Amino acid sequence: MKKIVSIVIILLMLCSSVLAADLKTALNVVEQASETKYLENDQGYFSKTIVDSNPSTGEVTIELKLANTKKEEQIDETTEVMLVIDNSPSMDFVTTSGQTRKEIVIPATKQLVSGIFENNTNVKVGIVYFHGVSVMFGSAGLSNATLGLRLTDDKNKVLSALDELNAKKTEGGTNIDAGLQRAERSFSSACKNKIIVLLTDGVPNADVKGNNAGNDCTTEKALVVQNNTKATLQRLDNEGYHIISMMTGMSAEDGHTDKNGKEYEDNDIEENLKAVERVFGTSSTPTAGKYYLVQSINVNNVVTNDILANVMEIVQNPINTIKIVDYFPEDITENFEFSYVGKPSVGNVTEAIDPETKTITWNIDTLKGEETATLRYKLKIKDMQNTELLNKTIATNEKVILTYTDIDSKNYTVTLNSSPKIQLVEVKEQEENKQPSEGQDKVNDRPSAEQDGTTATGKIPQTGVSMVAGISIVIALIVLVLIYKKNQRYNDIK
């Protein structure tokens, strides 16, 4: 009897082995794509999609996509740049180079203008210059700023106007508030890309509300002027104006004697710097847009390189300092092989899934307007007969987190919580022979688990039971019956 039991166990094991070996599966796509996430300010969108699959080998190819849908403004619309230039007496101070501040700033600005026109096909530039009021008399207000040149696409007109400003006599006071607001009124109402480049060398001592603080930057009225000027910067920034400010004249090397030898009394440098910071902030945390505090010897480099680059960046509408982290669930990391399909179209990515964090990280420095970044990788199931995964819907990622900054250095975070999904399913005999029809998955030309509406005639075989398995079971039963009868006959004789 023990022998019979042993034989039965062996036969059952053989039958189970036949059943398992005969299990036929396919890796179907249940959900082809995640939700599409749209970026702030209509900047673009972010998505994750299964773009290719092979059900019989258990492979899917997944694409991460980040698109900057903003147009480069020089292609689509006019960019307008207003140069707001200080024409107060301190601009005539002679620096250690032997040139006045004005003689340094104006030529650098001319190079900036040439660079703007050379790099953009659809741009206009205008000029506003400002001063203020004398210490003893005069009124503060918008009249302290003058529109020196209306917006034009003629580079030569802009260069000529700058030469005229260079030759123009300076006037008392520094009403930066008036310069900013005069520029604001000089833009075209329909323009969507407005840039203000502010070039100055002094602490503001007047505003458009009529406040005139004189030369002392520490008085109560001086603080009112500084706060009002700061408020104008913030308001313009909030309303979408791109502001680039450069301040010079805040060091001993910048001089305090004009070209006629007249020496001017001023606050000490430390107090001036505190006042400037109250208005403009710092280079790392500016009140608005970009801000540079430079010595006169560095003005040319900052204006012709940094500020030109800032203008070009604004025109190109880029997304900056992009980081995309893709988090994988355990079902993927334990049961699938991972490999990249080529290199990312932009930027660089980690070599493989990090074993500790279960992530890959994709870094992109800059994505310009109308540019799209893509990254593809392949997931291949290790065991197509893994019964633990059978009929289980598997998300290809837990989440994907995108972080980036815009042209105004504002930080954003976008999270994809949805995911493309796959499923290991059994392929029945009727399905193997069935031709694809309408409604089947467009990626792998097979019906997904949710789409599968197959209706078979007659009795459908149970999971894994095929002709071979059925014959094996019949033979096993016949053998058992013969053994049982032989044993019974032997016992009867005995």
TANOR-V585086 format. One record per residue. N is the residue number from 1. RES is the residue in one small letter. PSI is psi in whole degrees, 0 to 359 (NA if undefined). OMEGA is omega as a letter, one per 30 degrees, with the letter a starting at -180 (* if undefined). Layout:
n=N res=RES psi=PSI omega=OMEGA
n=N res=RES psi=PSI omega=OMEGA
//
This chain:
n=1 res=m psi=322 omega=l
n=2 res=k psi=322 omega=l
n=3 res=k psi=322 omega=a
n=4 res=i psi=316 omega=a
n=5 res=v psi=316 omega=l
n=6 res=s psi=316 omega=a
n=7 res=i psi=320 omega=l
n=8 res=v psi=316 omega=a
n=9 res=i psi=316 omega=a
n=10 res=i psi=318 omega=a
n=11 res=l psi=319 omega=l
n=12 res=l psi=321 omega=l
n=13 res=m psi=319 omega=l
n=14 res=l psi=319 omega=l
n=15 res=c psi=319 omega=l
n=16 res=s psi=321 omega=l
n=17 res=s psi=320 omega=l
n=18 res=v psi=319 omega=a
n=19 res=l psi=315 omega=a
n=20 res=a psi=316 omega=a
n=21 res=a psi=336 omega=a
n=22 res=d psi=358 omega=a
n=23 res=l psi=123 omega=a
n=24 res=k psi=130 omega=a
n=25 res=t psi=168 omega=l
n=26 res=a psi=150 omega=l
n=27 res=l psi=105 omega=a
n=28 res=n psi=156 omega=l
n=29 res=v psi=120 omega=l
n=30 res=v psi=313 omega=l
n=31 res=e psi=122 omega=a
n=32 res=q psi=330 omega=a
n=33 res=a psi=157 omega=l
n=34 res=s psi=177 omega=l
n=35 res=e psi=155 omega=l
n=36 res=t psi=125 omega=l
n=37 res=k psi=129 omega=l
n=38 res=y psi=137 omega=a
n=39 res=l psi=164 omega=l
n=40 res=e psi=152 omega=l
n=41 res=n psi=31 omega=l
n=42 res=d psi=37 omega=a
n=43 res=q psi=333 omega=a
n=44 res=g psi=204 omega=a
n=45 res=y psi=166 omega=a
n=46 res=f psi=134 omega=a
n=47 res=s psi=168 omega=l
n=48 res=k psi=127 omega=a
n=49 res=t psi=142 omega=l
n=50 res=i psi=115 omega=a
n=51 res=v psi=348 omega=l
n=52 res=d psi=152 omega=l
n=53 res=s psi=157 omega=l
n=54 res=n psi=99 omega=a
n=55 res=p psi=321 omega=a
n=56 res=s psi=330 omega=l
n=57 res=t psi=355 omega=l
n=58 res=g psi=41 omega=a
n=59 res=e psi=141 omega=l
n=60 res=v psi=144 omega=l
n=61 res=t psi=127 omega=a
n=62 res=i psi=140 omega=l
n=63 res=e psi=126 omega=l
n=64 res=l psi=133 omega=a
n=65 res=k psi=132 omega=l
n=66 res=l psi=120 omega=a
n=67 res=a psi=128 omega=l
n=68 res=n psi=104 omega=a
n=69 res=t psi=0 omega=l
n=70 res=k psi=139 omega=l
n=71 res=k psi=146 omega=l
n=72 res=e psi=123 omega=a
n=73 res=e psi=331 omega=a
n=74 res=q psi=343 omega=l
n=75 res=i psi=322 omega=a
n=76 res=d psi=315 omega=a
n=77 res=e psi=164 omega=l
n=78 res=t psi=135 omega=l
n=79 res=t psi=136 omega=l
n=80 res=e psi=131 omega=a
n=81 res=v psi=121 omega=l
n=82 res=m psi=121 omega=l
n=83 res=l psi=118 omega=a
n=84 res=v psi=107 omega=a
n=85 res=i psi=134 omega=l
n=86 res=d psi=130 omega=l
n=87 res=n psi=36 omega=l
n=88 res=s psi=164 omega=a
n=89 res=p psi=329 omega=a
n=90 res=s psi=342 omega=l
n=91 res=m psi=346 omega=l
n=92 res=d psi=2 omega=l
n=93 res=f psi=138 omega=a
n=94 res=v psi=129 omega=a
n=95 res=t psi=177 omega=a
n=96 res=t psi=343 omega=l
n=97 res=s psi=350 omega=a
n=98 res=g psi=353 omega=l
n=99 res=q psi=154 omega=l
n=100 res=t psi=163 omega=l
n=101 res=r psi=321 omega=a
n=102 res=k psi=322 omega=l
n=103 res=e psi=344 omega=l
n=104 res=i psi=316 omega=a
n=105 res=v psi=315 omega=a
n=106 res=i psi=311 omega=l
n=107 res=p psi=322 omega=l
n=108 res=a psi=321 omega=l
n=109 res=t psi=324 omega=l
n=110 res=k psi=320 omega=l
n=111 res=q psi=322 omega=l
n=112 res=l psi=314 omega=a
n=113 res=v psi=314 omega=l
n=114 res=s psi=318 omega=l
n=115 res=g psi=320 omega=l
n=116 res=i psi=313 omega=a
n=117 res=f psi=326 omega=a
n=118 res=e psi=331 omega=a
n=119 res=n psi=358 omega=a
n=120 res=n psi=139 omega=a
n=121 res=t psi=350 omega=a
n=122 res=n psi=74 omega=a
n=123 res=v psi=149 omega=l
n=124 res=k psi=145 omega=a
n=125 res=v psi=138 omega=l
n=126 res=g psi=169 omega=a
n=127 res=i psi=133 omega=l
n=128 res=v psi=134 omega=l
n=129 res=y psi=151 omega=a
n=130 res=f psi=161 omega=l
n=131 res=h psi=241 omega=l
n=132 res=g psi=227 omega=l
n=133 res=v psi=156 omega=l
n=134 res=s psi=163 omega=a
n=135 res=v psi=324 omega=a
n=136 res=m psi=327 omega=a
n=137 res=f psi=172 omega=a
n=138 res=g psi=162 omega=a
n=139 res=s psi=142 omega=l
n=140 res=a psi=143 omega=l
n=141 res=g psi=190 omega=a
n=142 res=l psi=336 omega=a
n=143 res=s psi=350 omega=l
n=144 res=n psi=357 omega=l
n=145 res=a psi=142 omega=a
n=146 res=t psi=138 omega=l
n=147 res=l psi=102 omega=a
n=148 res=g psi=332 omega=l
n=149 res=l psi=125 omega=l
n=150 res=r psi=158 omega=a
n=151 res=l psi=132 omega=a
n=152 res=t psi=153 omega=l
n=153 res=d psi=13 omega=l
n=154 res=d psi=105 omega=a
n=155 res=k psi=319 omega=a
n=156 res=n psi=325 omega=l
n=157 res=k psi=321 omega=l
n=158 res=v psi=316 omega=a
n=159 res=l psi=320 omega=l
n=160 res=s psi=320 omega=l
n=161 res=a psi=326 omega=l
n=162 res=l psi=321 omega=l
n=163 res=d psi=319 omega=l
n=164 res=e psi=321 omega=l
n=165 res=l psi=323 omega=l
n=166 res=n psi=326 omega=a
n=167 res=a psi=348 omega=a
n=168 res=k psi=144 omega=l
n=169 res=k psi=139 omega=l
n=170 res=t psi=159 omega=l
n=171 res=e psi=154 omega=a
n=172 res=g psi=149 omega=l
n=173 res=g psi=165 omega=a
n=174 res=t psi=94 omega=a
n=175 res=n psi=79 omega=l
n=176 res=i psi=324 omega=l
n=177 res=d psi=316 omega=l
n=178 res=a psi=320 omega=l
n=179 res=g psi=317 omega=a
n=180 res=l psi=316 omega=a
n=181 res=q psi=329 omega=l
n=182 res=r psi=319 omega=l
n=183 res=a psi=318 omega=l
n=184 res=e psi=319 omega=a
n=185 res=r psi=351 omega=a
n=186 res=s psi=353 omega=l
n=187 res=f psi=156 omega=l
n=188 res=s psi=139 omega=a
n=189 res=s psi=330 omega=a
n=190 res=a psi=349 omega=a
n=191 res=c psi=135 omega=a
n=192 res=k psi=347 omega=a
n=193 res=n psi=88 omega=a
n=194 res=k psi=125 omega=a
n=195 res=i psi=130 omega=l
n=196 res=i psi=122 omega=l
n=197 res=v psi=109 omega=a
n=198 res=l psi=123 omega=a
n=199 res=l psi=112 omega=a
n=200 res=t psi=169 omega=a
n=201 res=d psi=15 omega=a
n=202 res=g psi=163 omega=l
n=203 res=v psi=134 omega=l
n=204 res=p psi=135 omega=l
n=205 res=n psi=13 omega=l
n=206 res=a psi=159 omega=l
n=207 res=d psi=178 omega=a
n=208 res=v psi=350 omega=l
n=209 res=k psi=6 omega=l
n=210 res=g psi=3 omega=l
n=211 res=n psi=129 omega=l
n=212 res=n psi=110 omega=a
n=213 res=a psi=353 omega=a
n=214 res=g psi=204 omega=a
n=215 res=n psi=350 omega=a
n=216 res=d psi=114 omega=a
n=217 res=c psi=9 omega=a
n=218 res=t psi=355 omega=a
n=219 res=t psi=168 omega=l
n=220 res=e psi=318 omega=l
n=221 res=k psi=324 omega=l
n=222 res=a psi=321 omega=l
n=223 res=l psi=324 omega=l
n=224 res=v psi=315 omega=l
n=225 res=v psi=314 omega=a
n=226 res=q psi=317 omega=l
n=227 res=n psi=321 omega=l
n=228 res=n psi=321 omega=l
n=229 res=t psi=318 omega=l
n=230 res=k psi=318 omega=a
n=231 res=a psi=323 omega=l
n=232 res=t psi=318 omega=l
n=233 res=l psi=313 omega=a
n=234 res=q psi=319 omega=a
n=235 res=r psi=314 omega=l
n=236 res=l psi=320 omega=l
n=237 res=d psi=315 omega=a
n=238 res=n psi=332 omega=a
n=239 res=e psi=5 omega=l
n=240 res=g psi=4 omega=l
n=241 res=y psi=137 omega=l
n=242 res=h psi=118 omega=a
n=243 res=i psi=129 omega=l
n=244 res=i psi=117 omega=a
n=245 res=s psi=140 omega=l
n=246 res=m psi=128 omega=l
n=247 res=m psi=129 omega=l
n=248 res=t psi=184 omega=l
n=249 res=g psi=12 omega=a
n=250 res=m psi=18 omega=l
n=251 res=s psi=163 omega=a
n=252 res=a psi=329 omega=a
n=253 res=e psi=342 omega=a
n=254 res=d psi=352 omega=l
n=255 res=g psi=154 omega=l
n=256 res=h psi=22 omega=l
n=257 res=t psi=132 omega=a
n=258 res=d psi=178 omega=a
n=259 res=k psi=348 omega=l
n=260 res=n psi=4 omega=l
n=261 res=g psi=2 omega=a
n=262 res=k psi=130 omega=a
n=263 res=e psi=137 omega=a
n=264 res=y psi=138 omega=l
n=265 res=e psi=143 omega=a
n=266 res=d psi=168 omega=l
n=267 res=n psi=160 omega=l
n=268 res=d psi=160 omega=a
n=269 res=i psi=322 omega=a
n=270 res=e psi=317 omega=l
n=271 res=e psi=320 omega=l
n=272 res=n psi=316 omega=a
n=273 res=l psi=321 omega=l
n=274 res=k psi=318 omega=l
n=275 res=a psi=317 omega=l
n=276 res=v psi=319 omega=l
n=277 res=e psi=326 omega=l
n=278 res=r psi=328 omega=a
n=279 res=v psi=308 omega=a
n=280 res=f psi=349 omega=a
n=281 res=g psi=213 omega=l
n=282 res=t psi=172 omega=l
n=283 res=s psi=326 omega=a
n=284 res=s psi=329 omega=l
n=285 res=t psi=73 omega=a
n=286 res=p psi=156 omega=l
n=287 res=t psi=321 omega=a
n=288 res=a psi=138 omega=l
n=289 res=g psi=231 omega=l
n=290 res=k psi=145 omega=a
n=291 res=y psi=133 omega=l
n=292 res=y psi=129 omega=l
n=293 res=l psi=110 omega=a
n=294 res=v psi=154 omega=l
n=295 res=q psi=158 omega=a
n=296 res=s psi=328 omega=a
n=297 res=i psi=342 omega=a
n=298 res=n psi=2 omega=a
n=299 res=v psi=312 omega=a
n=300 res=n psi=316 omega=a
n=301 res=n psi=316 omega=a
n=302 res=v psi=315 omega=a
n=303 res=v psi=314 omega=a
n=304 res=t psi=342 omega=l
n=305 res=n psi=295 omega=a
n=306 res=d psi=310 omega=a
n=307 res=i psi=322 omega=l
n=308 res=l psi=317 omega=l
n=309 res=a psi=321 omega=l
n=310 res=n psi=316 omega=l
n=311 res=v psi=315 omega=a
n=312 res=m psi=323 omega=l
n=313 res=e psi=317 omega=l
n=314 res=i psi=318 omega=a
n=315 res=v psi=324 omega=a
n=316 res=q psi=353 omega=l
n=317 res=n psi=55 omega=a
n=318 res=p psi=162 omega=l
n=319 res=i psi=133 omega=a
n=320 res=n psi=166 omega=l
n=321 res=t psi=57 omega=a
n=322 res=i psi=135 omega=l
n=323 res=k psi=125 omega=a
n=324 res=i psi=121 omega=a
n=325 res=v psi=121 omega=a
n=326 res=d psi=120 omega=a
n=327 res=y psi=127 omega=a
n=328 res=f psi=139 omega=l
n=329 res=p psi=165 omega=a
n=330 res=e psi=325 omega=l
n=331 res=d psi=326 omega=l
n=332 res=i psi=310 omega=a
n=333 res=t psi=330 omega=a
n=334 res=e psi=331 omega=a
n=335 res=n psi=0 omega=a
n=336 res=f psi=146 omega=l
n=337 res=e psi=140 omega=a
n=338 res=f psi=135 omega=l
n=339 res=s psi=147 omega=l
n=340 res=y psi=150 omega=l
n=341 res=v psi=93 omega=a
n=342 res=g psi=196 omega=l
n=343 res=k psi=159 omega=l
n=344 res=p psi=148 omega=a
n=345 res=s psi=333 omega=l
n=346 res=v psi=142 omega=l
n=347 res=g psi=197 omega=a
n=348 res=n psi=157 omega=a
n=349 res=v psi=153 omega=l
n=350 res=t psi=153 omega=a
n=351 res=e psi=325 omega=a
n=352 res=a psi=180 omega=l
n=353 res=i psi=127 omega=l
n=354 res=d psi=124 omega=a
n=355 res=p psi=336 omega=a
n=356 res=e psi=310 omega=a
n=357 res=t psi=347 omega=a
n=358 res=k psi=45 omega=a
n=359 res=t psi=160 omega=l
n=360 res=i psi=150 omega=a
n=361 res=t psi=127 omega=a
n=362 res=w psi=121 omega=a
n=363 res=n psi=134 omega=l
n=364 res=i psi=126 omega=a
n=365 res=d psi=306 omega=a
n=366 res=t psi=136 omega=l
n=367 res=l psi=108 omega=a
n=368 res=k psi=171 omega=l
n=369 res=g psi=139 omega=a
n=370 res=e psi=22 omega=l
n=371 res=e psi=143 omega=a
n=372 res=t psi=135 omega=l
n=373 res=a psi=134 omega=l
n=374 res=t psi=148 omega=l
n=375 res=l psi=128 omega=l
n=376 res=r psi=142 omega=l
n=377 res=y psi=161 omega=a
n=378 res=k psi=138 omega=l
n=379 res=l psi=127 omega=a
n=380 res=k psi=123 omega=a
n=381 res=i psi=139 omega=a
n=382 res=k psi=324 omega=a
n=383 res=d psi=109 omega=a
n=384 res=m psi=348 omega=l
n=385 res=q psi=28 omega=l
n=386 res=n psi=100 omega=a
n=387 res=t psi=339 omega=l
n=388 res=e psi=334 omega=l
n=389 res=l psi=351 omega=a
n=390 res=l psi=126 omega=l
n=391 res=n psi=13 omega=l
n=392 res=k psi=127 omega=l
n=393 res=t psi=123 omega=a
n=394 res=i psi=123 omega=l
n=395 res=a psi=135 omega=a
n=396 res=t psi=346 omega=l
n=397 res=n psi=155 omega=l
n=398 res=e psi=317 omega=l
n=399 res=k psi=164 omega=l
n=400 res=v psi=128 omega=a
n=401 res=i psi=125 omega=l
n=402 res=l psi=128 omega=l
n=403 res=t psi=144 omega=a
n=404 res=y psi=169 omega=l
n=405 res=t psi=151 omega=l
n=406 res=d psi=187 omega=a
n=407 res=i psi=344 omega=l
n=408 res=d psi=16 omega=l
n=409 res=s psi=24 omega=l
n=410 res=k psi=138 omega=a
n=411 res=n psi=140 omega=l
n=412 res=y psi=151 omega=l
n=413 res=t psi=131 omega=l
n=414 res=v psi=132 omega=a
n=415 res=t psi=127 omega=l
n=416 res=l psi=111 omega=l
n=417 res=n psi=341 omega=l
n=418 res=s psi=169 omega=a
n=419 res=s psi=148 omega=l
n=420 res=p psi=145 omega=a
n=421 res=k psi=150 omega=a
n=422 res=i psi=167 omega=a
n=423 res=q psi=132 omega=l
n=424 res=l psi=118 omega=a
n=425 res=v psi=156 omega=l
n=426 res=e psi=138 omega=l
n=427 res=v psi=115 omega=a
n=428 res=k psi=163 omega=a
n=429 res=e psi=321 omega=a
n=430 res=q psi=324 omega=a
n=431 res=e psi=327 omega=a
n=432 res=e psi=325 omega=a
n=433 res=n psi=351 omega=a
n=434 res=k psi=138 omega=l
n=435 res=q psi=147 omega=l
n=436 res=p psi=145 omega=l
n=437 res=s psi=179 omega=a
n=438 res=e psi=144 omega=l
n=439 res=g psi=352 omega=l
n=440 res=q psi=161 omega=a
n=441 res=d psi=128 omega=a
n=442 res=k psi=340 omega=a
n=443 res=v psi=313 omega=a
n=444 res=n psi=8 omega=l
n=445 res=d psi=26 omega=l
n=446 res=r psi=153 omega=l
n=447 res=p psi=139 omega=l
n=448 res=s psi=175 omega=a
n=449 res=a psi=324 omega=a
n=450 res=e psi=332 omega=a
n=451 res=q psi=344 omega=a
n=452 res=d psi=110 omega=l
n=453 res=g psi=31 omega=a
n=454 res=t psi=131 omega=l
n=455 res=t psi=116 omega=a
n=456 res=a psi=150 omega=l
n=457 res=t psi=146 omega=a
n=458 res=g psi=191 omega=a
n=459 res=k psi=128 omega=l
n=460 res=i psi=130 omega=l
n=461 res=p psi=147 omega=l
n=462 res=q psi=166 omega=a
n=463 res=t psi=122 omega=l
n=464 res=g psi=353 omega=a
n=465 res=v psi=114 omega=l
n=466 res=s psi=184 omega=l
n=467 res=m psi=317 omega=a
n=468 res=v psi=316 omega=a
n=469 res=a psi=319 omega=a
n=470 res=g psi=315 omega=l
n=471 res=i psi=318 omega=a
n=472 res=s psi=319 omega=a
n=473 res=i psi=318 omega=l
n=474 res=v psi=313 omega=a
n=475 res=i psi=318 omega=a
n=476 res=a psi=318 omega=a
n=477 res=l psi=318 omega=l
n=478 res=i psi=315 omega=l
n=479 res=v psi=317 omega=a
n=480 res=l psi=318 omega=l
n=481 res=v psi=316 omega=l
n=482 res=l psi=317 omega=a
n=483 res=i psi=318 omega=a
n=484 res=y psi=316 omega=a
n=485 res=k psi=320 omega=l
n=486 res=k psi=318 omega=l
n=487 res=n psi=320 omega=a
n=488 res=q psi=320 omega=l
n=489 res=r psi=322 omega=l
n=490 res=y psi=320 omega=a
n=491 res=n psi=324 omega=l
n=492 res=d psi=317 omega=l
n=493 res=i psi=318 omega=a
n=494 res=k psi=NA omega=*
//
